[in-house]
Every structure is written in C-alpha cells, then in structure tokens.
Amino acid sequence: MTKKHWERDGRMVCCEAASLKIDKRYQRELDEKRVKQLADPEVWKPEKVRPALVSERANGDRYIMDGQHTNAAGLLRNGEHWQRHCLIFRDLTPQEEAEIFWTQRAGSRALCRLDEYKARLFGKEPTVVAIDAVVMTLGLQVAGYVAADTIAAVNALEKVHYTGNLEATLSVLKDTWGKRGNRASRSSKTREGCGAYSAVLIRSVSLFLKTYSEVLDRDRLVQQLLRYLPADVETSINSLYNAHGHVGARERHGAQKLQDIYNKGLRKSEHMLEPFVVRNGRK
C-alpha cells in the first residue's frame, strides 16, 4: 500500500468520538498525563484539532490510526457526545493501518523507538521482521521494561542488523550473562537498569566480533566476560570514552575494553588479540 492509495480513498466525516476504537496491537499506550494536558482549558483549542485518521473495517467498526490522544482529550473536555472530524479510509488491512500510524508523526508527539518498532513489526516492515525473528529465535523479546529476556535498545538492534552479526552478538551476551544479565551491580544506584542487552554492550560486542572474527575464540570471550557484571563492563567502557575526550564512537572504546578482557591472563604466545586502537573514530 502506498500513501497515494489511501489518500485517494479518504473521505471527511463527523464522528462520535466515543465510538472510535483503538487497536492496541500497533498503537502506543495512551498517555493519561498528556491527555489531561491537552484537555486543559488554557491549551484546548477546538479549531486547532486536526481530523483523526480513521479506518472503517468491514464490520463497520472505526479504528483511530492517528489522533488517539486528541480524541481522549476531547472526550475529557467535552463529554461522551463530543463529535470530531475524521478522515475515514476503507478496505485497509490492520497491517496497512499500522503503516499509516507510524508514518504519520509530523506535527504530533514523536513516537519513541519502541512504539515505532511495535508498529513497524505489526505492519510487517521487512527490516523489523528480520530483527524480531533473530530476537525470538534466541528466546528474547523487544520490550520497554527490564527483565532477563528483554531488549529495549532498538537503535542498536537495527544498527547491528545492518552490520550482519546480530544473532552472533546477542548469543554471546545471552550465553555470558543469561538470566542474571539484566541485574545491575548493587554497588551504585546509577547502575540500576543497566543490563546485558544495553545499547553500548550490543554495539561493542558486535564491533569486537566483526574485528576479530578470524582469530577469536568465542568460548574464551564468554568465560572471560563471566567474571564481570554487565553494568561494570559498561561503566568501564563509558569511562574510557570520557577519558579520551569522546574521541571515536563509544562502541570503539567498547571493543578496546573487550580486547583487554579477552587477553587478560594470556601470554603473548597464547594467541593474544592485537590491540584495538581508537584514532579519530577509526581502528
């Protein structure tokens, strides 16, 4: 489906706002705080409320694709009989609705990357479908909360997907820290929520694996990393990055730290990895 297709088929209709539905399979969670802010008498301007984009399905139910927060705010401000202008589209699949939802962000609150990921996945966007297949194969999931099997670092997943070693990267992290990976070190409150699948660790491990792929002993890497908590490794990477005046991408300093960890305890005759040198963002 193209944007041109659904623009051509749309028609403007005045709808009872209370009758409009939300498909939570692709929509973000309703932000109640934002709804109250929008409904505030000092903020609410009826003439500035844009028409909601709405899909009318075969059974007659109408689902909001874009505009759920203004819809909730209008109901809060005007009551259950409030009517609003809607641009209605027919003959859309739920996946096409999801595509419209995540492409229609201009002039509204930007989607966070997790919201966008959810909508792109439901809309069967090829890149996200491929990423999610890898994540699910490893028994993990993309989610916005911290647990042993969750990943919130959507940007890092997409970058490493294009690098070509997403499965290898995530499997190293999973085999290293597994169920304890998302438990932060208790030595500092600032480390709470720092887990095995943070953006820094995902990108650092990916670069490290890519750089040393021909000489690396994967089992040794896992055994060496097991001596540390993921929060402590990430803290060391950030310290290196700060100490070098933010020269080079953070994951390059991460690859340098992983090389140090890998080589620790080895003699020069025992297949030590060559140093990873960061210069102006390049090895």
N, C-alpha and C positions, 0 to 999 in steps of 0.2 A: 504493500500500500504506500502511495506517495502522498505528500502533503497536498498536492494539487488535486488529487482524487477526493479527499474528504472535504476540502474547502468548497469544491463544486457542489457537493451534495448537501451542504448545511442549509438550515432554514431557521430564521429567528422566531421564537415563540415565547410567550409569557407563561411561566410555570409556577405552580405552588411549590415553594422551596422545600416545604416539609415532606413532599412526596419524592424528592430526589434521593437516590441511594448512592452508596459508596462501595466499590469492590476493593476490599482490603488485600486482595492478592497482589495488587500492584500499587495501590495508594499508600502514601505515608500515613503515619499515625496522626490523628487530629491533635493539634497543639492548643489545649484549652486556654492557656495563658495568652496566646496570640489572639484567639477568638475574642476574649474579653477586651483586649487592647483595641481590636478593630471595631468592637461594638460601643466603645466609649463615645459619649455624645460629642466630645471635642474632636474625635477622629472620624466618626462615621459620616460620610458624605454620599447620600444615595446617588447623586448624579455622577459620581466617580466610580461606582461599582460596575466593573466590566461584566458583560454577559458570561455566564458559565458555559463551558464546553461540555455538552451532554450527549451521551449515546443512548438512543432508544432501541432496546433489544426486541427480538421477535415477539416476546410475551407482553410487550407494552411497558415494561419497567424501564425507568430512565436512570442512568448512572452518570454521576459527575466525573468527568475526566480532568477538568481543571477548574478550580474555583470552590473547593470544599470549605476553605476557611472563611471566605466571604459569605458563603451560604449559611454556615453555622452562626457567624456574627450577625447576619441579617435576621435570622430567626430569634436570636437572643435579644436583639434590639427591637424588632417589630412584632414578634409573636408568631404563632404557628400558621397564621393565614397570610403571611407575607408572600408576595409574588415577585419573581425576578425574571429578567430577560435571560433567555438561554439560546445558544446556538446549538440546534439539535441535528445529530447525524444518525443515519440508519444504516443497517447492513454492515456494521463493524463487528469483527470478532473481538473478544476480550483482549487478545494479544495486540490488535490494532489500537484498541483503547489505551493500552499501556504505552504503546509507542507515542501516541499523541500526548499522553500525560508527561512523559519525561522529556519531550522536545519542546513543550510549551512552558518555558520558565522565564521568558523575557517579561519584565515588569512585575514579577511576583517573587516571593521569597525563594531564593535558590534552594534546590534540592541538596541535601548533604549527599556525599558519595554513596552511603549505604542505601538511602532512599532510591537514588538513581540506579544503583546496582540491582535492587529488587525489581524495579520497573523494567529495566533492560532484560533481565532474566525472564520475567513473565512474558515479555514481548518477543522472546526468542532471538535476541540480538546475538549474532554468532560468536563474538569475542567473549561475552559474558557467559554464554552457554558452555564454551570450551573451558573457561576458567572454573566454572562451577562443577563441571564433570571431573576435573582433576581433584578439586577440594573434596567432593563427595566420595570419590574413589578411596581417598585416604581416611575416610571416616570423620571428616571435619565439616564445618559449615561456616558460612559468612553470616555474622550477626553483630549487633551493636552492643553486646554485653560480654563481660569477661567470664569465660569458662574454659575447661580443659580442652575442649574441641572446637573453639570458636575463633574466627579471624575477623577483625574489623578493618584491617589495613587494605582497603580496596584499591587505592592507587598503587601500592606496592605489588599487589597481586597482578594488576594489569601490566605494570612495567616488566615484571619478571616473566609473565606470559609471553611478551614480545621478545624477551631475551632468549626464550626457548628452553628454560630448565626449571619451570615452575614445579613439576612433580618431584624432581630430584631435590630441589630446595626445601619444599615442605616436608618431604620424607625424612631429611636429615634433622630438621627441627623436631618433628614428631618422635623419631627414634631416640633423640637425645633427651628431651625433657618430658615427653608424653604427658601423663596426667598431672604431673607436678609442674609442667612448664609455665602455666599461667598463674602460679602462686608467686607473688613478688617477695623479694627479700624483706624480712621484718626489721632490718636494721635502719631503715629510713622511711618515713611516711611518704616522701616524694617518689618512692618506687612502687607504690601501690598501683595495681593495674598494669604493670609492665610485664608482658608475658612472652612466651616462646614465639608467638606469631606477630610480634610488633613489626612496624614498617621497617625500622632500622635493621632488625635481625634478618628479615626476609630478604631485603635488598643486599645486605652484606654477605650473607651466605650464598646468594645467587652469584654475585660477582666473584667470590672466592672459588666456588665450584667451576665457574667458567674459566677463570685464570689458570687454575692448577689441574684441570680435568685430566690431563695426560699422565700426571705423576702422583696424583692424590690417592692415599689410602683412606677410603671413606670410613671404614670401621675405626681407624685411629682417630679421625676427626671427631666421631661421635663419642668415643671413650674419653678423649681429652676435654671435650665440652661438658661431659657429665660431671666434671669436677667443679663446675660453676653453676650458679643460678642464672637464668636468662637476664634477670634485672641487673645483675652485676656485670655481665658481658656488655650489655647496652650502656651502662654507666661508663665503662672503660672506653667504649667507642666514642661516646659523646665528649669525654674528657680529652681524648686525642684530637678530636675535631676542634674543640675550643682552644687547645694548646697550640695548634697550628694556625690560629687566626682564621679559621673557617675556610682555609685553602683546600680546594678539592671537594668533591661530593662526599657526604657523610659515609656512604657505603664503602668508599675507597679507604677511609680510615678503619672501617669495619673489617675489610679484607686484610688490612695490615694487622689488626688485633687478632684475627683468626689465624693468621700465619704464625704469629708469636705463640699462640696457644698450641697449635699443631706441633710446632718444633720443640716445645718445652720438654726437656729430658732426653732429647736425641743428640747423638754425636754427629759430627759433620759427615762421617762415613755411613750414616744410617738414613740416607735419603731425606735429608732436611730440605724443606722448600726454600727456594730463593726468596729473598726479602721482597715484599710488596712495597714499592716506593711511591709516595704521593707527591707529584710535582704539578702544580697548576691544574689539578683535577685529572691528571693522567698518570698511568703507571709508567 
